Amino acid sequence: MLRRNIRMRREYLYRKNLEGKERLLYENKRKINKALEEGKPIPTELRNEEPELRRQIDLEDVNTEIPRSHIDDEYANANQRDPKILITTSRSPSAPLTQFAKELKIVFPNAQRMNRGGQVISEIIETCRAHDFSDVVLVHEHRGVPDGIIVCHLPLGPTAYFGLHNVVTRHDIKDKKSVGTMSEAYPHIILDNFSSKLGERTANILKHLFPVPKPDSKRIITLSNQSDYISFRHHVYDKPGGPKSIELKEVGPRFELRLYQLA
């Protein structure tokens, strides 16, 4: 198993290293094509390479297609099976952090929570790979307040590091009447304002933590990006007065995420 993981990692790094060369070749071909189509001179920096590149260029050939990136492969097979998530915490977690981790276990379907104990991260990751987990979620705290969350997609990434702000657990929501039972149905996901390239990749990481819901599911997870803060909200809805009457109930938890590193 260890040799297999080392081989997969080497293949991943090799493909990632080739991407820069493939992208440069693609851009050079595109510039020459554009110059030929518009009747303009070939860019000076490409004139020495023009004969070879023009032999390679075929408008109906895959050589002029946009090359694939390792980013395209990260979740290429994600829809073939439901995610399987392991949730754990930093060492010696406080009661609030433990409570928050318990709530995250129900937020993410098919999740399992593990007491960290004395295990190091490398051991946890290898165990999860061996047991076909799709993601590891690690929650951190500072002086009893949850302040960070790491989402690692297996087997080779990506890994997203988020700051965690304004955490309100479901039993701390002020309007007690709005707190309902925690549904374990697969939720519908609402993604708002993830329009940039980085936003699309971040949304990809977050949405693949959830399996595809059934159409009649009444559970909703909202992830809304405003000023680089991602607001997480968790509701269930009902139709007490018929199809035109919808009543939302917040079941929590609620918090804000801020991405500060993506590896």
SULPE-V651349 format. One record per helix or strand of 2 or more residues. SS is the DSSP state (alpha for helix, beta for strand). FROM is the first residue (numbers start at 1). TO is the last residue. If there is no record, write none. Layout:
ss: <SS | SS>
from: <FROM | FROM>
to: <TO | TO>
This chain:
ss: <alpha | alpha | alpha | alpha | alpha | alpha | beta | alpha | beta | alpha | beta | beta | beta | alpha | alpha | beta | alpha | beta | beta | beta | beta>
from: <2 | 44 | 50 | 62 | 70 | 78 | 85 | 95 | 111 | 121 | 135 | 145 | 159 | 170 | 176 | 188 | 197 | 219 | 229 | 247 | 254>
to: <38 | 46 | 56 | 64 | 73 | 80 | 89 | 107 | 113 | 130 | 142 | 153 | 168 | 172 | 178 | 192 | 207 | 226 | 238 | 250 | 262>
